[in-house]
């Protein structure tokens, strides 16, 4: 950078004013703990133009707090989160996908488990906007992934008023609560894009709420059933299993997905195998006080038929099977839903498309 350019920037930019704006946002309680981008009227107008929808259009209403999220409120929080205006159609689709989930209209945002939204992006927009779909896809380092997810969290905080130690009731919460946005690695997946398999081709978002995510490191076996058994063991563990059944999906790395596909497994086959084999015996569940499930909640029972196998997953159609990450090790992720999943992707509508 030349000295002339540095001097010109210094005349335009006012770091002191920027710092004051950031501190003001902190003082208002708008922040999730990190600095916010000041949402000027000019910046907001650019977001609204990119979204192509009326500012006062209602997107969702949370009955228990009697608050409504509008296009304008979502845009303000997306701007403060650090999104670029061209990301806003993705934020709109992500919010719509989450609003379609039964749990977000109930107590999901306020749950004691502090669930994390999982946002999966499909279509050419992944490359156009710089979404990460490969190495470190569950981690930080990419503006589009990080800020789209953060925009959802800020909207829940500022539009619904659900803040820690107030309306939010998370006992401990999750470290990735407002950071799990990933693009599917369509280029290295052996199957059609997830959203396309669910009925929406092209640019789309699939989402749900997660209780947690758990990695499966299996980089040595070439046997597809050994690999699937490793996933089933993780899915079937008793710790997060508190109702009659639980729900989970998998985000497979390219190595695991292609190993399974070469063995003849489709996406639906993977889900069916995992649903059949994930679980514990009644005796194993009795040892942790979870062998009985009257009225849907697990608690100690009479330990009848200790060898009886109880399935974790009731319906394989409820399982997300996505592909993301790098082809550099056999490491994939089990994603464990907060409750259920609508299975409804939402198309991303961009201006002029």
C-alpha positions, 0 to 999 in steps of 0.5 A: 500500500502506498503512502498516498493511498494510506493518507487518502484512506485516513481522510475518509475513514474515522477509526475513532467514530467507528470505535464509538459506534461499536461501543454504542452498539454494545451499550444498547445490548445488541451484540452477541459479545463480538463487535458489530458493524454499524448499520447505517441507512445507506447500508440497510438500503443496499441490503433491502435492494438485494433482498428484493422484498418489502421492508415491512413484510412479516417473516415470522412471529413468535407467539410467546413473546408476541414479536415479529421478524420483518425483512427490515429487522432481519436486514439490520441484524445481517448488516450488524453481523458483518454480512455483505448485502449480496448475502442477504438472499441467503439469510432470508432463505435460512430464516425461512427454512428455520421458521418452517421447523416446528421447534422454532415456533415453540420453545426451540430458541429458548431451550435448556440445551441451547440448540444450534441452527445448522444451515446447509447451502446448495447451488452455484451461489456457494462459489459466487459468494465464497461459502466454504464447502471443503476444509474446516467447514464446521470451523471459522475463517470464511466470511459468508459462512460465519456472518450468515449464521451470526445474522440468525443469532443476532435476529433471535437476540434483537428481534425476539428479545431472547438473550442469555440470562433473560428469556434464553434458558440454556443450561450450558449451551453450545460453543457453535450455536451461531456459527454452523453454516456450511456449503455442501461439497457438491463437486466431490459428492457422489450424489445429487445435492441435498436440496435437489434430492429434497425437491428444490434444485439450484440455490437453496438452504436446508436447515434445522436446530441441533443439540450438538455435533460429534465427529467420527474419525474412521480413516482405515477401514475399506468396509462400508458396513464397518464404517456405517457401524461406527456412525451407528455407534455414535448415533446410538449413544445414550447421553443425548437420548432423552425421548422414546426416539432421537433424531440425527443425521450425518455430514459425510466427508468426501472420502466416506461418501464415495466409499459408501457410493462405490459399495452401492449405497445411495443417500437413502440407503445410508439413512436406512442402514443407520436407522436400522442399526443405531441404538442400544439394548434395553439392558444397556439403557437400564444401566444409565436409567433410560430403558423406559419411555412412557409418554415419550420421556426416558426414565428407569423402568423394569428392565424387561427383556434386557437383550431387546434392541431399541432403535434411536431413529424411528424413521430413516426419512428424517435423516439429513445425509449431506457431504462436506469437508476435504478429501484429506482424512476419513473424518465426518460429523454426526449432527444430532437434531434438537427434536425433528426436522421438516425436510423442507429446503427453501430456494434462495431468490436473488434479484434478477433470478 
